[in-house]
Amino acid sequence: MNISSAIFDCSASDLDSCPDESLPEFAFIGRSNVGKSSLLNFLAGKRDLARVSRTPGFTKLINFFTMNASWRLVDLPGYGFAQVARQDKARFNGAVNDYLQQRPNLHCVFALIDSGLPPQPIDLEFVDWLAGNSIPFVLVFTKTDKVAAAKVQANIAAFKECISECCGLAPAILTCSATDRLGRAALLTVIKEAIA
């Protein structure tokens, strides 16, 4: 899949302020500092599409980007951000919850996992929640450039073992590195096949 245009559409604070439901959507989410904005920019082929911040949890709204005028990338607030007041954190998590459960044109969630870490409870809980709510998702292990390949594979294997009970059918697993420009074709193939 070739991306010829990638434009910022809008930001939404809740489900009611999301754009119309005419285009298929693919949402990206992960815990703070997993490299989501860098991955979205890499995927879109635009360096400054999604803002990359040094502050974990910078994304607080649901951000929509229209690709090729035919589908949308959706940048969801990270879970577990530390720099946000407790009441705001709950509100934004509520907006994400509503979006994931009630958005009819959501085709797939890309759940981003840091490949350099052993399974983290917060990631396992989120994947368990996705599976329990029958939301289609793909696991994407990020930042593979920062870790030895053997460790990446060991962490992925451990994660698969941890989610084997909640996920009857194992989800697709991809790896990527925005720094080394690896994994883009595989991610876009999942999107292309979902749209088709």
Residue pairs with C-beta under 8 A, 6 or more apart in sequence:
1 188
1 189
1 191
1 192
3 43
3 44
3 45
3 67
3 68
3 188
4 68
5 66
5 67
5 68
5 69
6 44
6 45
6 46
6 49
6 65
6 66
6 67
6 68
6 73
7 65
7 66
8 49
8 63
8 64
8 65
9 19
9 64
9 65
9 66
9 72
10 17
10 19
10 63
10 64
11 61
11 62
11 63
11 64
12 18
12 19
12 61
12 62
12 63
12 64
12 95
13 61
13 62
13 95
14 95
14 98
15 95
15 98
15 99
15 102
15 103
18 62
18 64
18 99
18 103
19 64
19 72
21 103
21 104
21 105
22 105
23 66
23 70
23 71
23 72
23 105
24 71
24 72
24 105
24 107
24 194
24 195
25 64
25 71
25 72
25 73
25 74
25 103
25 105
25 106
25 107
26 71
26 72
26 73
26 74
26 106
26 107
26 108
26 109
26 110
26 191
26 194
27 74
27 76
27 99
27 100
27 106
27 108
27 109
27 110
28 36
28 39
28 40
28 73
28 74
28 75
28 76
28 109
28 110
28 112
29 36
29 76
29 77
29 78
29 79
29 96
29 109
29 110
29 111
29 112
29 126
30 36
30 78
30 79
30 111
30 112
30 113
30 114
30 123
30 142
31 78
31 79
31 80
31 114
31 120
31 122
31 123
31 126
32 56
32 57
32 78
32 79
32 80
32 81
32 82
33 56
33 78
33 114
34 78
34 112
34 113
34 114
34 142
34 143
35 112
35 114
35 142
35 143
35 178
36 50
36 59
36 75
36 78
36 112
36 142
37 50
37 51
37 52
37 53
37 58
37 59
37 75
38 52
38 178
38 179
39 112
39 140
39 142
39 176
39 178
40 49
40 50
40 65
40 73
40 75
41 47
41 48
41 49
41 50
41 52
41 178
42 176
42 178
42 181
42 184
43 73
43 184
43 187
43 188
44 50
44 65
44 67
44 73
49 65
50 59
50 63
50 65
50 75
51 58
51 59
53 59
55 83
56 78
56 81
56 82
56 83
57 77
57 78
57 80
57 81
57 82
57 83
57 84
59 75
59 76
59 77
59 78
60 77
60 84
60 88
60 92
61 77
61 92
62 74
62 75
62 76
62 77
62 95
62 96
62 99
63 74
63 75
64 72
64 73
64 74
64 75
65 72
65 73
65 74
65 75
66 72
67 73
70 195
71 191
71 195
74 99
74 106
76 96
76 99
76 100
77 92
77 93
77 95
77 96
79 93
79 96
79 122
79 126
80 122
81 89
84 92
99 106
100 106
100 109
100 130
100 133
100 135
101 133
101 135
106 135
107 136
107 191
107 194
107 195
108 136
108 137
108 138
108 190
108 191
108 194
109 130
109 135
109 136
109 137
109 138
110 137
110 138
110 140
110 187
110 190
111 123
111 126
111 127
111 130
111 137
111 138
111 139
111 140
112 140
112 142
113 123
113 139
113 140
113 141
113 142
113 159
114 120
114 141
114 142
114 143
115 141
115 142
115 143
115 144
115 146
115 147
115 152
115 155
115 156
115 175
116 143
116 146
116 147
116 151
116 152
116 155
117 155
118 155
118 158
119 155
119 158
119 159
119 162
123 159
124 159
124 162
124 163
127 137
127 139
127 163
127 166
127 167
127 171
128 163
128 166
130 137
131 137
131 163
131 166
131 167
132 166
137 171
138 171
138 172
138 173
138 174
138 190
139 159
139 171
139 172
139 173
139 174
140 173
140 174
140 175
140 176
140 183
140 187
141 152
141 155
141 156
141 173
141 174
141 175
141 176
142 176
142 177
142 178
143 177
143 179
144 152
144 175
144 176
144 177
144 180
144 182
144 183
145 177
145 179
145 180
145 182
146 179
147 155
152 175
156 173
156 175
160 170
160 173
163 170
163 171
164 170
172 190
174 183
174 186
174 187
174 190
175 182
175 183
176 182
176 183
176 184
176 186
176 187
177 183
